Amino acid sequence: MTPRDASDDNSSRWSDLDRPPLNAASLRRGLVREGGLWSEVELVQRTGSTNSDLVALAAAGKAAEGTVLVAEEQTAGRGRLDRQWTAPARSGLFFSVLLTPSGVPVERWGWLPLLTGVAVATGLARAAGIDTALKWPNDVLVTVGDEERKVGGILAERAGDDAVVVGVGINVTLRADELPVPQAGSLALAGAVTTDRDPLLRAVLRALEDWYGRWRSAGGDPVASGLQETYAAGCATLGRVVRAELPGDRSLVGEAVAIDGDGRLVLATEDGMQEPVGAGDIVHLRPA
């Protein structure tokens, strides 16, 4: 689906006063600066998937590094393994960014979803005033009541030989009766001090710029950049016994004990072995 500019749908712009539209001009003023990472912020009213759109723009040579594509509504948002991610218009943050990590070996690009998770958690903690946690490999968690719930997800896709598109979806104002599954949550349900999406998006993108700069300056080294230690400190998966469901109806059960240098989750199994599993290897990761 071809994205449409946000101004194309003024008839429904104020149909839900609890969910005002994002301000594209304000976002550009706050994020695009000389010498900074973000080169352009494009806001569209509705599209299928910001990731698919930005991958296509990159392939056509129509997007530079630092392009941010934001949608007020996604009709075909995707998570890992093409799982669907949908939400009411203006109820969340749905955006993708284009990164070209020159100087970083390709084998370290697998850290980009984890780096983005750290940035999302950092930005939300600062702007929304809530505790967040990360579920390996690509989920962001908040606490609703006394229960951990998924509030966001991350999807990274290659865009040619030298670029990666990273997409983020965050539930901001979803009410309990709007949640797609009982395990989902939103910033509003978690007691966020604000659900104003403009400062939330700016905080997340500024944190992403900061962490991406550190990581790239270190040649993608997760130790030297501090990324591996920071991700592990915020990862709710570590210390828990989990079942990694693998292709071919196989599974591996063990205690999640570490994130290794390649961003893989290390499971300590009952037979005393330590088995790393990569994000591309698993179908589901569940409590055992």
N, C-alpha and C positions, 0 to 999 in steps of 0.2 A: 504494500500500500504506500502510495506517495504521501509524505508528510505534508500537512497544510499549516500555514502560518496561523499563530494563535488569534490574530485579528480577523480571521475568516469566519469566526463563529460567535460574533458579538451577541447574537440573539439569546444564547444560553450562558453568556459570560457571568452573569450574576444570579443564576438560577438557584444556587445554594450559597447563601451569604456566610455560612460557616466555612466555606471553602473558596475564598477569593482566588482569582488567577494570579499566577506569578507575574512579576514585573521584569520583562526582558531588559529594558533599558537600565534599570537599577542593577540587575545582575551583571550586565556588561561593565558598568562603571565600577562595580566592586571587585571584579575578577580579572578583567583584561587590562594588563599593564605592560609597559615596555620592559623587556627582560624577564617577564614572568612566563609560566608554562601555558596559561590559558590564552589562546589566540582568538577564539571566537565562541560566542554563546548563542546558539540558535534555539528558539522556543517555538514549538508547533502545538497546535490544539489537540490533534489526534493522529495517531499512526498505529501501524501494526506492531512494530518493534523498533525501538531506537537503535538497538544493536545492528539489526539487519540493514536499516537505513544508512548508518554510519559506515558499515563495512562496504556497502555499495558505493557511497560517496568516495571513500578512500580508494577503492578499486578504480574508480573513474578519474582519479587525480583531482577531485573537487573538495578535498578536506586536508588540512595540514595538521601536524601534531598540535595538540592542545585544543582541538575543536571539541566543544561540548554540545551535545544535542539533547534537549530536554522536551518531554512530551507531557501535556496536561492529562492525557489519557492514552493508554496502550490497549489495543484490542487483541494483540497476539504476543504479549510479553512472554519471554522464555527464560527458564532457568536451566540448570544442568540437565543433560539428556533430553532436551526439548520439552521439559515439563512446563506447563502453562502457568503464567502469573498474571492475574487480572485483578482490577480494583476499580471502583467508581472514579469518574473524572475528578481531578483535582484533590483526590483523597490521599495522595502520596507524592513521593519524588520518584520519577521514572526518567533516568538519563543514562547516556553513554558518553565515553570520552575516547579520543584517539591518541594513542601513545606510540612513539617510535623510539624504543630504547637503544639508540646507537651507543656503542661502547660496552654494551652488556652482552655477554655470551648468551646465545639462544637457549642453552640448557638451563639458564637461570630465569628465563621469562615465566616459568611456572610459579614464581613467587608473586607475580602481579595480582592475582585474585586475593592472596593472603595480605599483601600490602594494602590493597583497597579495603579489605576488611578492617585492618588496623586504622586506616584513615576514617572510615565511616564511624567506627566506634569512638574514635577520638573526637570527631566533629560533633556527633550527637551528644556525647557527654558534656562538651563545652556549651553547645547552643541550647540543648533541650534539658540539660540538668538531670539526666537519668543515668543509672548504671547500665552498661551494656556488656555483653560477652559475645565471644565468637565460637560458633560450632564449626569445626573443621569439616569440609574445606571452604565453604562459601556462604554460610548463614550468619546473620546478625541476630542476637537474642536480647530480649528485655524481660523484666519480671512483671507479670500482671497478677496481682494478688500475691500468692506464694508460688507461682508456677512460671517456669521459663517458657517463653514463647518466641517463635520466629517473627521478627519485625522486618527483616530485609534479606535480600539475596544478591549474589554477585555472579556475573557470567563474563568470562574472558574468551575472546575469539580472535584467531589470527586474521589479519587483513593484508594479505600478500606476504611477501618475504620479510618485510622490515617493519611491520606495524602490528599493533594489537588494539582491538576495541574492547573496552571494559564497560559492562553495563551494570547499573545498580537500580534496584527497586526497593523502596522503603515505605511501609505503611505509616502514614502520619495521623490521619483523623478517622480511620475506620472505626465504626461503632461495633459493638458486640454482635449485632444482628447482621452485619455486613461481612464478617470474617469468612473467608472461603473454607477454612477448616478450623476445628476447635483448637488446634495447636498454634494457630496464628495469633498475632497480637498487633498492636499499633502504639505509636508514641503517646497518643491521647489516653489509651487504656492503661499505659504504664505510668501515667501521672507526669508527663512532660510539662515543664514550666512554660513552654510555648509550643504552639503548633503552626506558627507562621513559617511557611515553607521557604520564603526568601532567605532569612538568616540561617535556616537549617542547611539549605543547599550551599550557601556561601561558606559556612563552617566546614562542611564535608569536603568541598573542593579545595579549600585552602589547606586542610590537613592532608589531602591527597597530593597536592603540589609539594608540600613539605617532605612527606615520606618518599615520594618518587624521586625528588631531588637528592635526598640522602642516599637512597639505594643506587641511583645511577652514578653518583659521584664515587661510590665504593665499587663500581664495576659490577653491580648486582650482587655483591657479597652480602649474604644475609646476616653474617656475624659482625663484620666491620660496620655495617650500616645500623646495627641495633635492631634490625627487623625481626630476626629469629627470636631473640630474647623477648621483645615486646609482644610479638604474636603469642608466644607460649604463655606469657604472663596473663593474657586476656582470654585464653582459649578454655572454654568450659568443658571441652571434650577430654582434656588431659586429666588423668587420675580416675577416670571412669572405665568400667568394663563395658565394652561395646561389641557389637557384631557387625563386621564389614561384609555386606552381601556383594558377591562378585559375579561377573558374567558366568553363564553356564550353571546356574543354580548352586554355585559354590559359596561358602561363607568361611569367615575366619573370626574367631572369638578371642578376645584378650583385653588386658588393661592398656589403655592408651597412655604411654609413658613419655613420649617425646615427639617433637617435630624435628625431623632431620634436616641436613643441609640442603636437601633438594625439595623441602616443603612437604615431604611425605609424613604421614602419621605412623608412628612406630607402635606396634602392639606387642605386649609381652604375653605370650600364650601359656597355657597350663603346662605344656611340656618344656618350659624353660627357654623357648626360642624367642627372639625378637624379630618380628616380621614387619617390614615397612610396606605400606600401601599408598599408592598415589591416587590423586583425585580422579585421574582418568581410568583407574582400575576398578572403582567401586560403583555399584548401582545404588545402594543405600547404606547409610551408617546409622545404626539404631542402638539403643541401650540393650545390653544382653539380658 
